[in-house]
Amino acid sequence: MSSGSRITPGPPAKRQRVTLTKLAEKKALGEPIVMVTAYDYPSAQVAEEAGVDVVLVGDSGAMTVLGYPSTVPVTIDEMLMLCSAVRRGLTTPLLVGDLPFASYEASNEQAVMTAQRFIKEAGCDAVKLERGGSSVERARAIVDSGIPVMGHVGLTPQTATALGGYRSQGRTAERALEVARDALALEQAGCFSIVFEAVPTPFMEAVHERLEVPVIGIGAGPATDGQVLVFHDLLGIFDGHAARFVKRYANIRQAMIDGVAAFADDVRHRRYPEEEHGYTMAPDEAERLRGLLEHDTSDREPFSGDW
Ligand code: KIV
């Protein structure tokens, strides 16, 4: 493809809503699944029009749109607000809401109640949670309550401190086995799909064939059923540290800075607004207004100076 060519997605109206069955079919047919994150109405509309399959309102929004230093501080209510905005901009892709840190770990009851809020209040189709261990039981409880769950293993940012920081996981055979067991347990608990983050390519090649549900990779190499990237990373909106697996497809942040700087320059040099940006008024109305204002100001009470 030449560097100047454009990829034009099909008109959104002709696409069918993406369901869990559709994702399983894609895996069976070997058709890659495309997933991106989104956090608001315009990013959801972009994902819709670009024709992606799954949109995740990731808790990465804590950093990309809310300015927190990690995913840990974001609250359920903040996530619900982001999910609701995305829901309003989305029709076709499956919408997955990320359960934030400390919203599901304490008990199965807590996990189900939080997941229900994502479905009922924000209109999500499914939820995602991180880790194996006790999260497997939480995932099972949420699935049993009728809500589809996506798992997330490997580098799990909500518990990055316990993992020794934001670093790839499964680089020794023992740790790799733990990650594989977490994924298999989540699948057995009923998760419809599993995200693998920052794991070695040979690990994924060995584990992919053992999983029946769609595997979505982020920094997991090509042996997956689909790929996910964070919207702000792939479009170059976020200027924080970019992980090794991020590929930038645009530099929107610079385009935004250039646009706002050009506006500021135009205002400061009185180049904006031009005639075409203003509203017109019939000359006789303008004349009449001048008369009215003159009358109005001559009637005004003199300033008393009494504040
Ligand atoms: O929060 C997020 O954006 C995620 C993706 C990286 C999978 O969990």
Residues whose N, C-alpha, C, O or C-beta is under 5 A from the ligand:
A	BS01	KIV	T37 G58 D59 S60 V195 I218 V230
